Amino acid sequence: MGKHTNLVVGLDIGTTKISAVVGELTAEGGLEVIGVGHRPSKGLRKGLIVDIESTAEAMALAIEDAEVMAGVRVGGVYVGLGGGQVEALTTEGSIELATKEVTAKDVQQVLETARLLALPANTEILQVVPIEFRLDGEVGIANPVGMVGSKLGIVAEVTTATTPVLESVRKVTQAARIDVLDIIPTQIACARAVLSDDERQLGVAVIDIGGGTSDIAIYGGGTLRHLCSLPVGGNHITHDLAVGLRTPVAEAERLKKQHGCALLGLMKADDMVAVPVLGSKVMQSTPRKLIGEIIEYRVEEMFALALQRIQQSGCYAGLAAGIVLTGGAAAMPGMGQAAEAIFELPVRLGSPLNIGGLADLVQNPMYTTSVGLALLGRDHILAATSTPTSRKGVGSLFQRLATWWQNFF
């Protein structure tokens, strides 16, 4: 298997699973999925890497599985970082214009001012996402190049992570012999995979329900407005079932997947389920509705907490396109209806959009992040090659930046 230069790889390091997606760029600039791989993740707790060796082994095996399916050898990968490891804040910056007409150099310079914020010790910037530009008294500008004024400002969303967390990612990928091209917030990757342009424009929140955490990204006016994370996920539902039913955790996970439902009203009253009793070989006949009651309570709590965080961000009123749920736990029956009851907004289940190849294989919420990372890698390549190398000027620079922002965010 030889290495190919038109490949992109997304690697999602989750609490319960590690997944890799290999995509190939088409001549038209699209992305075809040609290989996927996933392995159980045992070296993370609530999104934090706590066991370098086991995590590195799972990562290497997931990528190897994807390589075998694709029949290729891959180079660098785009790695997702999520959970409470990523922080976000809105910042502003401005510059005085040397000339009256805004140039791409001015845009680049004002973008850099957004990075000049006081960060806590051992903190690094992951991404700076422009929300809007401002020129003198005019606000809400998407592309200021060519406009006339004296003072150019920017409002941007800055995502950060602590140096120890990033060092752990770098150490584990190095142990797995993986070349990291970029580390990207998983919230941005999920949104890239599941949102349409209309949803980004109208206003939408993506909730990615992982094993240990649930990540939220909010878009409006075509750009990122806010991101955050909740310390609850699918594993908490499993734990509640294990405690409530007095059954082993592995059995609770099985029961959740086979018989779980997030809305009690969707379940039949007389359904019974055989549940293994903890510490014995006895099987206890249990009403399926008891499983539903336990799940419904935790899911309501999870969505209520998400609603509170979205309201605190000031973005709730702008969610004209509603809520998009993704992540492994989002596929549970009743999740959409339960979310609609809490948010009082339209809710849909999100799966990867606008991909070819093995698209049916990744039409599963568990692959959303890794597909989104691969799509972002494709966007990066297209942005870097959209302008011929012979055209090296301010205009071509801004064109590359604009292409990157439009596709990436």
N, C-alpha and C positions, 0 to 999 in steps of 0.2 A: 504494500500500500504506500503510495507516494504522497507527499504533502501538496496541498493545493492552496493557491493564493486567493481564491474566490470563496473561501469558506469563512463562516462566522460561528462561534460556539458560545452559547449561554450556559452558565453554570450556577444553579440555585442551591445554596447551602442552607437547607432547612433543618428545623429541629427534629422532624420525624423522617425526612427523606432528603437525599441529595440527587438532583436530576440534571442531566446534560442534554442539550439539543444542538445538533449540528445542522446548520443551514447553508445552502449554496445560493449565491447570487445568480440571478438569471440575466440574460442579455438585456432584458427590458427594465432591469433594476428591481425586480421582485425578489422574493425569498422562498426557496423551496426547502422544506424540511427533509433531510435525507437520512438522519439517524437520531435515535433517542436512547437514553440509558438512565436507569435510576437504581439506587441502592438505599437500604435502610440507613438512617443516620442515628448513631448512638453516642457520638462525641460532642453533642450540643445540648445545652439546657437553656430554654427560653431564648433561643437564637444565639447564645454565646458559646464559643468553642471552649470546651472544658477538657477535651482529650485530643491532642494533636495527632497522635498516631492512628487512632481508629477513624478519625475524620479524614485524614489524608488517604487512608486505604480506601474508604468508601468513595471519595472523590475520584481517585485514579480508576477504580473499577467502573464507576458510572460513565466516565469519559471513554474508557476502553470499550464498554458495551455499545456506546453510540458510534465509536469508530468502526467496530466490527459490522454493525448494521449498515453504516454508510459506505463501507469499503474504502475508507480514506484514513490518513493520519492528519491530525489537526495540529495547528500551531498554538497561538495565544487564545485566551478565553476572556469573556466578559463575565465578571463575578458579581453577584448580587449581595448586598448587605442590608439587612432590615432589622425589624424589631426595635427594641429600645436602644439599640446601638447607634441609630441615626437620629440626630436632632436637626430641627429646622427653625429658622427665624427669618423674619422679613427685615431687610435693611435698605437704606437709601444712600445715594451718592450723587455728586454733581461736579461739573467742571465748567470753567469759563471758556468759551469758544475763541480760538485764535482768529478764525475768520467767521464771517456771518453765516456761511453755509455749512451745515453739518456734513462731515465726511465719515467714512468707515473707520478712519483712524480715531476720530473723536468717539465713536461708538465703542471701540475697543478700549479706549482710555477710561471712559466713564464706567464701563463694565468692570475694569480693574479696581475702581474706587469702591465698588460693592464688596470687594474682598478685604478692604482695609478696615475691618471691624475688630474690636477687642475680643479675642477669644480666650476662654479659660486655658490654663496650662495643659499641655499634652492633648491639644485638640487640632484636628486638621480639616480643611475644607474639602468636601467631595465634589459638589456641584454648585454653580451659581446660575440660577435660572431667571432671566429677565421677565418681570411681570408687565412692566410698562416703562416707556420713556416719557420724559417731560421736557418741554422746551418753553422757557420763560413761563408764561402762565397757562400754557396748554398742557393737558394731561391725557393719559390713555393712548399714547402714540405707540404703534407697533414697530414702525420703521422710520426713524427720523432722518435718514440720509437724504440730502438734497433740500431739506427744510431750512429756513432762515431764522436765526435767533442769536442770542448772546450767552445763554446759560442752558446747558444740557444736563438733565438729571435722569436718574434711573431708580426704579423700585424693583428689588430682586428678592427671590427666595433663596437663601443660602442653606445648604445641607452640610452637616459636619458629623464627624465621628472622632472618638478619642484615639490617640496614637496607640495605646495598648491593644485596643480592639483591632485596629488596622494591622498592627504588627502580628497579631495572632492569625489573621487572614493570610498575610504574606508568608508567615512561617509554615502554615499548613499547606498552602499551595506549593511552596518550595519543596516541602517534604514529599508531596505528590508529584513533583517534577512537572508542574504546570506553570506556563508562562502567562501572567496576568496582564492583559492589555488595559483594563480599567476596572475600578470598583464602583458600582452604581447602586444607589438606593433601590431596594426592591419595589418600593411604592411606585417609583417612576417606571420601572420595567413592567410591572403589572398593567399600569395604565396604558403603556405603549402597545401592549398586546391586545387589550380588550375594548378600548374606547374608539368610537368613531369621531371624525372631525366635528360633526354636529354636536355630539355630546360634550366635547371639550369646549365648544363655543357657548352652548346654552348654560352649562353649569352642571357638574356631576361629581359624585363622590364614589371612589372605588374602595371597597373593603375587602382585603385579602386575608381570609381566615386561615392561618397556618396552624401548625401543631402547638407551638408554645406562645405565639403572639398573633395579634391581628393588626395589620398595617392599613393605614388610611391615606389616600391621596385625593385632594380636591382640586378640580379644574374649573375654570370659568373664563370667558372671553378668549378662549383658545390657548390658555397657558396655565401652568401650575400656580395654585393659590396657597395651598397649605398641605403639609403632610405631618403625620404623627403615628404613634403606635400604641396599642393597648396590650397589657400584660396577660391577656387571656386568649385561648385558642382551642382547637379541637381536643388537645390532651386534657384540658380541664373538664370537658364533657365526659371523656373516658374515665377520668379519676372519680367524678361524681357517681358514675354508674357503678364503678368497682366498689365504692363505699356503700352506696345505697342498696345495691343488690348483694353485697357481701360475696363478691366473686373476684377471681384473679384479674389483674389489669389486662392481660392478653385476651381473656374471655370478654371483658367489658368492651374492648376495642372491636372484637368480632360482633358482639351484640349491637353495638352502635352502627356498624356498617350494614349488617344484615336486617336489623329490625328497627333501627332508629328513625324517629320522625320528630321534627322540631315543633310541630303543632298538634296538640292533643286532639283537637277536633277532627283531624283527618284520619284518626285511628279507629278501628272497630272495638267495641267494648268487650267482646267475648274472645278475642285472640289471646292465646296462651303461648308462652315461650319457655323452653327448657333451659334453665340457667345453672351452670355448675356452682356448687357451694364451695366457698373458700376453705381449704384445708381438708377436703374430703372428696370422694368420688361420687357423692350423691348429686343427682340432678333434681333441681326444684322447679316445679311448674309455676311460672310467674306471669301475671297479666302483662301483656305487651303495653298496656296503658301505663303501667308503673314506669316502664322504660321511658315512655313518652313524657310523663310528668317530670322526671328527673332532667331529661334533655331540655324540655321547654323552659323550665325555670332558669337553667344556665344560659340558654340562648337569649331569653328575654333580658337577662342581666347584661350579657355581652352587647346586645344591640342598644340597650339603654345607655350603657357607658359610651358607646360609639356616638350616639346622638348627642350626649352631653359634650363630648370633645368637639364635634362638628359645630354645635351651637356656640361654644366658647371661641371658636376660630372666627366667628362672625360671617361664615359662609353659608349657613343653612338656608337663608332666604333666597340665595342665588342658585339653588339646585333644581333648575327647571327640568333637567333630564333625569333627575332622581338618583337612585343608588344602583351600583353594579357590584354584585357579590362574586368573588372568585376565591380560589384556594381549595384545598382538599375537602374541608368540612362544608363548603358552600353547596356541594352537590347533594347533601342530605335532604330527603323529602321534607317539604314544609318550611324550608329556610326562607324562601322568597316571601311566602305569606306571613311568616313571623316577622320578617323585617318590615314589610309594608305596614303591619299593625303598629310597630314602634315608631317608624320614621314618618308615617303618613305621607309617603311619596311612592311613586312607581319604582319597582325593583325588578331587575332582571339578573339572570345568571350569566356571568361573563366567561367566555372562552376565546382563544386566540382568533383574530381576524386577519384577513388579507395575506394568507400564506398558502403556498402550494406544496406539492410533493406529498409527504406522508401526513397531510393535514388531518385526516380522520384519526390518526394515532395520537395526536396531541390535542384533540378537541376534548380535553379533560382539564378541569380547573387546577389539577396538581402540576401541570406543565406551563401554567400561565407565566410565571416569572421567568423560567428558562427560555421560553419562546420570546418573551419581551426583551430579554437581554440580547438574544440573537438578532432581533429586529433593530435594536439600538446599535449593535455592531454593524449591521448593514447600512443604517443611516450614516454612521460615522464614515464608512468607506465611500459612500455616494457623495457625502459633503466634501470629502477630501479630493475627490476626482471629478467633481461637477464642472470645474473650470480647467481648460487646457493649461498646461504648465507654462506655455508661452505668454499667457495673459497674467502678468504679475503686477497688479496695481491695487489701488485702494478699492476700486469698484469690485474687482474680482475677489478681494479679501472679504468684503462685506457679503458678497453673494455666497461664498462658502459658509460664512457665519450664519447668514440668514437661512440657508438650507439646513444647516445643523440644528438651529433652534426650532425650525418648523417641524422637522422630522422627530427630533429628540423629545421635544416637550409638547 
